[in-house]
């Protein structure tokens, strides 16, 4: 009799343990499903919201961006109002210079350049410091128009989603136009027109080639550097010499050769 009771107790205990294990697994699975559903809803809402704003930006220029508010109220910078220039009024040589130094495959990729990421990793590893970045012009614009300068994996993920949406909803020239008019060029300084007047006191159409090279070189880190203060930065100095060689020395040499041929 006692032996039978012990066997029954053992069976009941095993059944109870199995029931508890099943309940815990079921609860865990239910929680995971809820988290997945919430994540999907958040993703859809984020994509719809960003898409709506991007469509609005196709025809309208924003007065302020989250980055501008951050610089004004967190960094306490005096943010100057953006002065937009239509894409067809921006000098062609400036467009070419920006493309060459920031994203030479801009008109070919869909917002993300995988080859550029691989190339940047290899080059940066060889030189021992971060000489090149892999963010496309579209990714940089996504950060400028929608995100805050707080580095995190979530921010990078949001940047990729926004960049892909912009490529779907805007044409390349509009993306480039917004980039040149809203990219950061100093403390509280946004857009190429503001930068040109602030640093050189002239319209971008009247800048010398060397000034253009210096202005575009600091795009990599405009908060720390200025056109005449590279502070020994290998990155900024390298960008400056690349631009100057391609669009100053080379242009001058090409003009001289054309002159010699016509004589």
C-alpha positions as CSV (number, residue, x, y, z in Angstrom):
1,X,0.0,0.0,0.0
2,X,2.8,2.4,1.0
3,X,4.7,1.5,-2.2
4,X,1.6,2.3,-4.3
5,X,1.2,5.6,-2.7
6,X,4.8,6.5,-3.3
7,X,4.4,5.6,-7.0
8,X,1.3,7.7,-7.3
9,X,3.0,10.7,-5.6
10,X,6.0,10.3,-8.0
11,X,3.7,10.3,-11.0
12,X,1.7,13.3,-9.7
13,X,5.0,15.2,-9.1
14,X,6.3,14.4,-12.6
15,X,3.0,15.5,-14.1
16,X,3.1,18.7,-12.1
17,X,6.6,19.5,-13.3
18,X,5.6,18.8,-16.9
19,X,2.6,21.1,-16.5
20,X,4.7,23.9,-15.0
21,X,7.3,23.5,-17.8
22,X,4.5,23.6,-20.5
23,X,2.9,26.7,-18.9
24,X,6.3,28.5,-18.7
25,X,7.1,27.7,-22.3
26,X,3.6,28.7,-23.4
27,X,3.9,32.0,-21.5
28,X,7.4,32.7,-23.0
29,X,6.1,31.9,-26.5
30,X,3.1,34.2,-26.0
31,X,5.4,37.0,-24.8
32,X,7.7,36.6,-27.9
33,X,4.7,36.7,-30.2
34,X,3.4,39.9,-28.6
35,X,6.9,41.5,-28.9
36,X,7.1,40.5,-32.6
37,X,3.6,42.0,-33.2
38,X,4.5,45.2,-31.4
39,X,7.8,45.5,-33.4
40,X,5.9,44.9,-36.7
41,X,3.3,47.6,-35.8
42,X,6.1,50.1,-34.9
43,X,7.9,49.3,-38.1
44,X,4.9,49.9,-40.2
45,X,4.0,53.1,-38.4
46,X,7.6,54.4,-38.7
47,X,7.7,53.6,-42.4
48,X,4.3,55.2,-43.1
49,X,5.2,58.3,-41.1
50,X,8.6,58.8,-42.7
51,X,7.1,58.1,-46.2
52,X,4.5,60.8,-45.6
53,X,7.1,63.4,-44.6
54,X,9.4,62.4,-47.5
55,X,6.5,62.9,-50.0
56,X,5.9,66.3,-48.5
57,X,9.6,67.2,-48.8
58,X,9.4,66.4,-52.5
59,X,7.8,69.8,-53.1
60,X,8.5,71.6,-49.9
61,X,11.7,72.6,-48.0
62,X,11.6,72.0,-44.2
63,X,12.0,75.1,-42.1
64,X,13.7,73.2,-39.3
65,X,15.0,69.6,-38.7
66,X,15.5,67.5,-35.6
67,X,19.2,68.1,-35.9
68,X,18.7,71.8,-35.9
69,X,16.6,71.7,-32.8
70,X,19.3,69.5,-31.2
71,X,22.0,71.9,-32.0
72,X,20.0,74.8,-30.7
73,X,18.6,73.4,-27.5
74,X,21.2,70.7,-26.5
75,X,24.4,72.1,-27.9
76,X,23.2,75.7,-27.4
77,X,24.4,76.8,-30.9
78,X,22.9,79.8,-32.6
79,X,21.2,78.1,-35.6
80,X,21.0,80.3,-38.7
81,X,17.9,79.9,-40.9
82,X,18.5,77.8,-44.0
83,X,18.7,79.6,-47.3
84,X,17.8,77.1,-50.0
85,X,19.2,77.2,-53.6
86,X,17.3,75.4,-56.4
87,X,19.3,72.5,-57.8
88,X,19.7,74.1,-61.2
89,X,21.2,77.2,-59.6
90,X,24.0,75.3,-57.8
91,X,27.3,75.4,-59.9
92,X,27.9,72.1,-61.7
93,X,31.6,71.9,-60.5
94,X,30.4,71.9,-56.9
95,X,28.0,69.1,-57.6
96,X,30.8,67.1,-59.3
97,X,33.2,67.8,-56.4
98,X,30.7,66.6,-53.8
99,X,29.9,63.5,-55.8
100,X,33.5,62.6,-56.2
101,X,34.5,63.0,-52.5
102,X,31.3,61.9,-50.8
103,X,29.6,59.3,-53.0
104,X,30.9,58.8,-56.5
105,X,28.2,56.1,-57.3
106,X,25.4,58.3,-56.1
107,X,23.4,58.2,-59.3
108,X,23.9,54.4,-59.6
109,X,23.0,52.9,-56.2
110,X,19.7,52.7,-54.4
111,X,20.6,54.5,-51.2
112,X,23.1,51.9,-49.8
113,X,26.5,51.2,-51.4
114,X,27.7,47.7,-50.2
115,X,30.9,48.0,-52.2
116,X,31.7,51.3,-50.5
117,X,31.3,49.7,-47.1
118,X,33.7,46.9,-48.0
119,X,36.2,49.3,-49.5
120,X,36.1,51.6,-46.5
121,X,36.7,48.8,-44.1
122,X,39.7,47.6,-46.0
123,X,41.2,51.1,-46.5
124,X,40.6,52.1,-42.9
125,X,42.2,48.9,-41.6
126,X,45.3,49.4,-43.8
127,X,45.9,53.1,-42.9
128,X,45.1,52.5,-39.2
129,X,42.5,55.2,-38.8
130,X,39.1,56.1,-40.1
131,X,40.0,57.8,-43.4
132,X,36.9,56.9,-45.3
133,X,33.2,56.5,-44.4
134,X,30.8,54.3,-46.3
135,X,27.6,56.4,-45.9
136,X,26.0,57.4,-49.1
137,X,24.7,61.0,-49.7
138,X,21.2,59.6,-49.2
139,X,22.1,58.1,-45.8
140,X,23.8,61.4,-44.8
141,X,20.6,63.2,-45.8
142,X,18.5,60.8,-43.8
143,X,20.5,61.6,-40.7
144,X,20.4,65.4,-41.4
145,X,16.6,65.6,-42.0
146,X,15.2,63.0,-39.6
147,X,17.7,61.8,-36.9
148,X,19.7,63.1,-33.9
149,X,23.5,62.9,-33.7
150,X,23.5,60.1,-31.1
151,X,25.2,57.0,-32.5
152,X,23.5,53.7,-31.9
153,X,22.5,50.6,-33.8
154,X,18.8,51.7,-33.7
155,X,19.8,55.0,-35.3
156,X,21.8,53.3,-38.0
157,X,18.9,50.9,-38.7
158,X,16.4,53.8,-38.9
159,X,18.9,55.6,-41.2
160,X,18.9,52.7,-43.6
161,X,15.1,52.5,-43.7
162,X,14.7,56.2,-44.4
163,X,17.4,56.2,-47.0
164,X,15.7,53.3,-48.9
165,X,12.4,55.2,-48.7
166,X,13.9,58.4,-50.0
167,X,15.3,56.6,-53.0
168,X,11.8,55.2,-53.7
169,X,9.9,58.4,-53.3
170,X,12.3,61.1,-54.4
171,X,14.4,61.5,-57.6
172,X,18.1,61.7,-57.3
173,X,18.4,65.4,-58.1
174,X,15.9,66.3,-55.3
175,X,17.8,64.2,-52.8
176,X,21.1,65.9,-53.9
177,X,19.4,69.4,-53.7
178,X,18.2,68.7,-50.1
179,X,21.6,67.4,-49.2
180,X,23.4,70.5,-50.3
181,X,20.9,72.9,-48.7
182,X,20.6,71.1,-45.3
183,X,24.0,69.4,-44.7
184,X,25.8,70.7,-41.6
185,X,28.7,73.0,-42.3
186,X,29.6,74.3,-38.8
187,X,28.2,75.1,-35.4
188,X,24.6,76.1,-36.2
189,X,25.5,76.4,-39.9
190,X,23.4,74.5,-42.4
191,X,23.4,74.6,-46.2
192,X,26.0,75.5,-48.8
193,X,24.7,79.1,-49.3
194,X,25.0,79.9,-45.6
195,X,28.5,78.3,-45.5
196,X,29.7,80.2,-48.5
197,X,28.7,83.6,-47.0
198,X,29.9,82.7,-43.5
199,X,33.4,81.5,-44.3
200,X,34.2,83.6,-47.4
201,X,31.6,86.4,-47.5
202,X,30.6,85.6,-51.1
203,X,28.0,83.8,-53.1
204,X,29.0,80.2,-54.1
205,X,29.1,81.4,-57.7
206,X,32.0,83.7,-56.8
207,X,34.1,81.2,-54.9
208,X,37.6,80.4,-56.1
209,X,38.5,76.7,-56.8
210,X,40.7,76.5,-53.7
211,X,37.9,77.9,-51.5
212,X,35.5,75.3,-52.9
213,X,38.0,72.6,-52.2
214,X,38.4,73.8,-48.6
215,X,34.7,74.2,-48.1
216,X,33.8,70.7,-49.3
217,X,36.7,69.1,-47.5
218,X,35.3,69.9,-44.1
219,X,32.0,68.2,-44.7
220,X,33.5,65.1,-43.1
221,X,33.5,66.9,-39.7
222,X,32.3,70.5,-39.9
223,X,31.9,70.9,-36.1
224,X,35.6,70.4,-35.4
225,X,37.2,71.8,-38.6
226,X,36.8,75.0,-40.7
227,X,38.1,75.7,-44.2
228,X,41.3,77.2,-43.0
229,X,41.8,75.1,-39.8
230,X,42.3,71.4,-40.6
231,X,44.2,71.0,-37.3
232,X,46.5,68.4,-38.7
233,X,43.7,66.1,-39.6
234,X,44.9,63.5,-42.1
235,X,41.3,62.9,-43.2
236,X,40.4,66.5,-44.0
237,X,43.8,67.2,-45.5
238,X,43.6,64.2,-47.8
239,X,40.1,65.3,-48.9
240,X,41.3,68.8,-49.6
241,X,44.2,67.6,-51.8
242,X,42.0,65.2,-53.7
243,X,39.5,68.0,-54.5
244,X,42.2,70.5,-55.3
245,X,44.0,68.2,-57.6
246,X,40.9,67.1,-59.5
247,X,39.2,70.4,-59.8
248,X,41.9,73.1,-59.5
249,X,45.3,71.8,-60.7
250,X,43.8,69.5,-63.3
251,X,41.4,72.2,-64.5
252,X,44.2,74.7,-64.9
253,X,46.4,72.2,-66.7
254,X,43.5,71.2,-69.0
255,X,42.8,74.9,-69.9
256,X,46.5,75.5,-70.6
257,X,46.6,72.4,-72.9
258,X,43.5,73.6,-74.8
259,X,45.0,77.1,-75.2
260,X,48.3,75.6,-76.5
261,X,46.4,73.4,-79.0
262,X,44.4,76.4,-80.4
263,X,47.5,78.5,-81.0
